[in-house]
Amino acid sequence: MRGSRARGVRLKGTRARDVQLRGKPARGVGLKGIRSGRAERPRRRLRPPGAELPSSLRRKALAALGAGNGTGARELLGTPDAATLTAALAASGADALVYMVPGEGFRPHIPGHAPILRPGGAEPAVLDLPLLLSPGSHQLERYLGSAAERSRRVADPDASRASREAAETEWQAALSELCDWAWPAAVGPVLDSPEPLGRPPRIVLIPCGPLGVVPWHAARMHIPLGGHRYACQDAVFSYAPSGAQLLRAVARDRLPATGRRVLVTDPRLSLVRAEVETEALRSACYPDARRYGEFVAAEGVPDAPGSCEDLLAVLPGGGGEPAAVVHVSCHGVAGPSPTRSALSLADGELTVARILDHAAAAPGPDGPLVVLSACETDLSTGDHDEALPLSTALVAQGAADVVGSRWAVNDSATALMMAAFHHFLTSQDLAPADALRAPSCGCSTRTAGPRPAWATRCTARPPAPTCRRSTCGPPSPTRATPRHAEPRPRCCFS
């Protein structure tokens, strides 16, 4: 289900380079028939050219992942064609869909590629990206190693303060190096490819394999007089888990923002700032929101304890009308296998498998915004693309947009990030991708260290230009940010 593959589209009969994708056995479909007339390089094949993955094998793969026989899980494997995707882009208001396919740095050197689809049925283009390698990229490999070590230290209650600080320092250095690499490796060429629009282009990214861990919107280039310019100052980015999921999200309207809102606060009372975060959102943005979870200082009795069933009931397929906005502030964990990633709620772990298999009713035509203010909700520990983290599972079950996260940051910084995001969402009437982009508006390009917005990502629906007000000044990186409780580091929003 996950690996180095372009997810959910076959491009046939176009004139460009042949793209052969490599990955782990039985891991999905790829791009076919893109040729340029150059001699083909020797390459491995996962299966004979043109062969389809048998549906029986797909079902077995889902069962092995623990996803059961849920229709939501099976639909993750759909394969739309290029014409269908370009029509969807036109309907959504996005300017480009970019598959980011890594090459290999070993002999023979196979460069990475970026097949780019644009609205209006134009012929897909394929960019050669010789630096987009996995394996073969030192910067990416260093980051993957440092991020794994950082997560281990954060989660280990016996880890010393010195070891945590050393892991944090190495991770920050690796992240800065990764953002420097991401510009020439992919984002710079992608941003140079479209015709000028007179506004920031709206780009949907589908990164394949380990490229899914990269905060592409935070890719940066050095400014001659000092500082950096970041990718999201020049474009509005959102992410999709696959072409099939993009089609489903485009066909789904957002529920009216005036609908029911639910704020879930850490039911286990282990996050210092979770209650502060949700109470601030209720006071400033959603005064009529229902409160789930445990509250220490807030007045009144919570509307529900914040169990797995409580949350599933307000999501699409829960049997009733879904909430328009669901904000969850709790612990999250990226599991050792994709379907074991989970949110920690009052009565246990709400896993990807349970989300996919829970459907009391078919999702309606409209979907909610789900904000997962919890650790690693857009990540799995072994494979780092978008195929099946918590965010994708919620999209599969009917959410219109999901804000998920990649790593852990300070609990206070996360609360501020969420306050800014919801402010732009409600007061400025911005679409979720724009609201994520906006908090970094006007921030100095000389700011050192990773910014909270870098971890934040809007998954699924393209950033359609639906907002009535524009954001102030040049925006900056936008991904969901992980967090940990204070004073002791605990992973909570990544």
N, C-alpha and C positions, 0 to 999 in steps of 0.2 A: 504493500500500500504506500510505502514511503521510500524515497531514494532519489538517485540522480535521474530524474525523468521530467519531461514536460507534461504537465497534468491536464488531461481532458480535452485535447484537440488533435485532429489530424489535418495537416495541410497537404493537399494533393495538387499535382500538376502545376506548381509554381516554378519559376526559374530562379534558382538561388542555390546555395550550397546544400548538399545532402547532409542532413543532421541525423546521426545515429546516436541514440541515447544509451548510456550504460547505467546499470544499477544492480540492485540485488535481485536474485531470481524471483520471478512471479510478482514483480512490483510495477504493474501498470502499463499504460499505453504511452506512445510517444509520437513524435512528429515524423511524418513520412513524406518521401517524394519531393524534398526541397533540393533542387540541383542548380549548379552554376556552370557546368560544362568542364570543370576542372577534374583531373584524375582523382578518383576516390582513394583515400588512405585505407590501409588495412585496419580493420576494426573488429571487435568482438560483436557477436550477435546473441541477443537473449533468446530469440526464436526466429524461425524462417521469415524472410521479408513478406510483409502483408498478412502474416498469421495473426489471428485474433486470440486473445486470452480466453480460454473456454469459460463459459459462465459457471460451470461446476467448480472450476478451480477458484474463481472469484468467491463463490460461497464458502469454499473450504478455507480460503485465506481470511475471510471475515470471521468465520467460526474460530480459527486459530488465534485471531486477535481478541477474541472474547466479545465480539459485537453481536453475537447471536444471529438471529435471522431478521432483524429489523429492516424494514424497507428503507429507512433513512440511511442506514449504513450502506446498503447496496447501491443507493443512488449516488453515493460519492464516486462511483466508478464509471459514470457515464462519459461518452466521448462525442461531443458535438463537433461539427465541421467548421471550417474557417468562415464560410458564408453566414452561418447561424450566429457565430460570435461577433462578426463585424456588424451585423444587423442589431445585435443586442447593445453593442457599444454606441451605435447611433441613437438608439432609444434612451440610453442612460445618460448621455451627455458627456461621457468620458472621451478623451482624445486618442488614447492608445491603450492596448493590452500588450504587455511585454512578458514573454516567457524568458526566464533567465536560466540557461542550460550550461552547467559547468563542463569544461573540457578536462583533459588530463595532462599533467606536466611531464609524464614519463615518455620514453622513446617508444613509438614515434609520438612526437608532441601533437596533441589534438586540441585545438583552441576551443574555448567556449563560444557560445552563440546566444543571440537574443532575437528570436523570431518576434516581429512586431506586427500586430494587426491594428488597423485603423478603421474608423466607421466609414460607411458608404460603399463597402464592397471592393475597395482598392486591393490590388495584389499584395499579399504579405511580403514584408522585407525581412531579411535576415542579416544582422550585424555580426561580423567576426569579432570576437573579443579574446585576443590571445592571452590576456592576463587573468581571465575568468576561469581558474583551474581549481579542481578539487578531485583527487589530491594534486598537490603541486604548488599551492599557494602558502608561503610561509606565514603571511599575516592571518589568513583564515585559520590555519592549523594552530597557530599560537593562541588565537582568541578562543577556539573551541576548548583547548586544554586549560587555559586560565579560567574560563567561565565554569567549567566542570569543577575545578578545584575550589573556586570561590563558593559555588553552591554547596559543595561538601562541607566547607568550613562554616558557612552560615547555618547549615542544618545540624551540625554536630554540637550538642550541648557541652561536650567536654573539650572542645577546641580552645586553645589559649588565645588571649587577646592578641599576642604578638603574631600568631599564625594567621589569625583572621586579617590583621592589618597587612601582613605580607601578601596574602592572597588578594586583598582588595587593591593594593598598589599595583600588583602585576596585572590584574584584570583591567584596571583603568588604563594602564600603558598599552595593553593589547587592544583595547577598544579604540583608543585614539589612533593606533597604527592601522586598525581595520578600516576606520572611517577614511583615513588618508588613501588607503588602497582601493576602497570601493568606488571612488570617483574615476580614476583612470581605467579601472578594471571593467566598469559597466555603466555607471550612471552618467558620466561625462559624455561618452559616445551616444547613449540613448537620448540625452537632452539635446545633443547637437543634430539629431536626425530629423526632427519634425520641422515643417515650415513654420515661420514665425506666426503667432496667433494674436499678438497684441495683448496677451494676458498669460498668466502661468498655465501651462498645459495640465490637464487632469489625467493622471496615468495610473493604471491598475497593474500591479506587479504580481507575477506568479513565479517566485523563486523555487528552483528545484534542488532537492537534496540538501546538503549542508549550507547552500546559499540562503536558505530560509532563515538562518540565525542572524544574518547581517542586517543592521538597521540602515537600509539603503537610503531612506529619506535623510539620514544624517551623514551621508557621504559628503566629503568636503574637499575643497581645493584651497591652497594657500593664496592669500592676497599679497601682492608685492610689498605693500607698506606695513604688513603685519596682520595677523589674525587669519580667519578663514571665511569662506563663503560655503554655505551648506545647500544641499540639493533641494530641500523643501523651501528654500527662499526663492527658487526658480520654478517649482512645480508643486502640485497638490497630489500626494501619493495616497493610495489605498492598496490593500492586498487581497487577493482571492486565493482560496485553497486549490481551485481547479477551474477549468473552463465550464464544466457542468454546473458547479456551484455558483459561478458568476451568473450564468443564465437564470438560475432559480432566483438569485437575489435581485436581478434586474426586473424580473417579472413580478416581484413582490413589492408593494408599496409600504412605506413606513406608516405605522399607526399614528393618528393625530397626537401631537405632543400634549394636547389637553386631556388625553385619556388617563386611565388609572396609572399611578406611579407607585413603585415598591422599592424601599430602601432596606437592604439586608445588612445588619451589623453583626460582626463576629459573634456567633452564638456561644463561643467558648471563652470569651473574655480574656483572650491572650494577646490581643493587639491594643496597645495603648491608645492609638489615635483613631481607631476605627469608629468609635462612637462620636468622637469630635468631628470626623469627616462627614458621616451621614447626617448628624444633627445640623451641621452647617449647611449642607445641601437642602435639608428640609426647610430650614429657616429662610434661606436666600432664594431658592429656586423652586421647591416643590412643597409648599406649605400644607397641602392636603395629602401628601404621600402617606402610604401605609408603612408602618415600621415592623420589621421582622428581626428577631434575634434577642440579644441580651443588652440591657442598658443599665448603667450604674448611676449616672448623674441626671439623665433626662427625666422629665416629668411624665407621668402617665404610664399606662400599661401597654407593652408592645401588642400589636395586632395578631402576631403569631410567633411561635418560638424559633422559627428559622430552621425547620427540618428540611430534609431532602424533598419530601412530598409538598411542603409549603412552597418551595421554590418552583418545583415542576408544575404546580397548579397554576402559576401565573405566567408560565411560558407557553408558547404555541403547542397545541396538542394536549394541553392539560385538562381538557374537558369543559372549560369555561372560556370566557373572554380573556385573552392575554392582556397583561399590563402593557402600556405604551412604552414605559421606561422601567427597566429593572437594573438597579445598581447594587452590586454585591461586594461588600468589603469584609474579607475574611482571609483565612489561610488557603493557599492553593499549592498543589504539588504536581510536577511533571513526572508521571510514573515511568517505571522501567519498560513498559510497553505502552503504546499509544492509548489504548482504551482503559488503562488503569490511572491515567491522569485524573485528578479529582479536586473538588472544592470541599473544605472541611466545614460541615454544617452541624446543627445541634445534635442530630442522631447518628452521625457517621459521615462517610465519604460519598459525595455525589460524583460518580465516575462518568467518563465518556461513554462507556458501555451502557450504563443505566440511562443516560440522557437519550442515546440513540434508540434504545429499546422501549422507551416510555412514550406512548402515544395513545391517550384515551380517545382522541379524535384527530382527524386529519387537520394539519395547519390551515388557517384561512389564507386569503389572498394578501392580507396585510400582516406585517410583522413588527415586533418591538425593537427598540434599541436596548441591548444588554451590555452593561459595563462591568467587566470582571476586574475589580480593584483587588487583585489577589496574585500571588506568585505564579509565574511560569504558566499562565493560562493560554499562551499561544506558542507552546514549546513542548517537545518531549525530550527526554534525556538522551536517548540513543540516536534518533533521527530528527533532523532539525527543520524539515520542510513543513508545509502547511497541511499535510494530508489529513491528520486526525487529532489535533489538540482539542482542548475544551471549546475554544472559539469556533472551530469548524463544526463540531458536533451541534452547537447551538444554531448555527446557520442551517445545518441539515434539517433541524427540527422546526425551522420556520422563522428564526430571527431575521430582521432586515439588515441590521448592522450589529457587530460585536466588537467591542474594544477589549483587546487582550494584551498580554504583557510577556516580556522576554527575560527579565532578570529582576533582582531584588534591590530596592533602594530604601533610603531612610523613610520611616513611616510618616514623618512630618512633611517631607518633600512630596510624598504621594498625595497626602491630603490637600496640599496647596495646588498640585497639578489637577486633581479632580475638581476642586473648587473653580479653577480657571476654566477647565473644559466645560463644565455644566453652565457656567456663566455665559460663555460664548454660545453655547447651544440654546439657551433659553432667552437671554437678554438680547443677543445679537441675531438670533434666528438662523444660525449657521447649520449646515449639514454636519454630521459627525466628523468626517474627515477634515473639514475646514476648522471645526471647533478644536480638534486635536492639534492642528497646525498653528492656531492662533496664539496659544499661551507663550510661545517663544517670540512673538512679534516684538520688535524693538530691542531684543536682548543684544548685548554687545557680542560681536563676532570674536572678541578676544577672550571670552569666558573660558576658563580652563576646566578640564574634567568633564565627565559625562553629564549631560543635562537630563533631568527627569523625563522630558518628553521623548528622548531618544528611544526609550523602551516601548513606547506606546504605539499600537498599530490598530487601524480600523480594518477589520476583515469583512469581506463579502461585497456589499453593494458599492459600486463605483461612486466617487465623490461628485455626484451630479451637481451642477451649479444652480442650486435651488435657493441659496441664501439671498435675502433681500438687502443685507448690508455687507459691505466688504470689510475685511480685517484691516486693522491699522498697521501700516508700516510693513516692512519685509518680514515674513514669517520664518520659522526655523524648525529644526527637526521635530518629528511627531511620531512617537510610538508609545505604547503603554508602558509605564514604568513600574518595575517591581519594587517592593518595599519590605522593610523589616521593622519590627517593633522596637521602641526605645525603652530603657537604655541598652537592653541586650539585643544584639542583632538577631532578627528572626525573619526568614523569607516570607513576604506577604504579597507583594505586588510586583510581578516581573513579567 
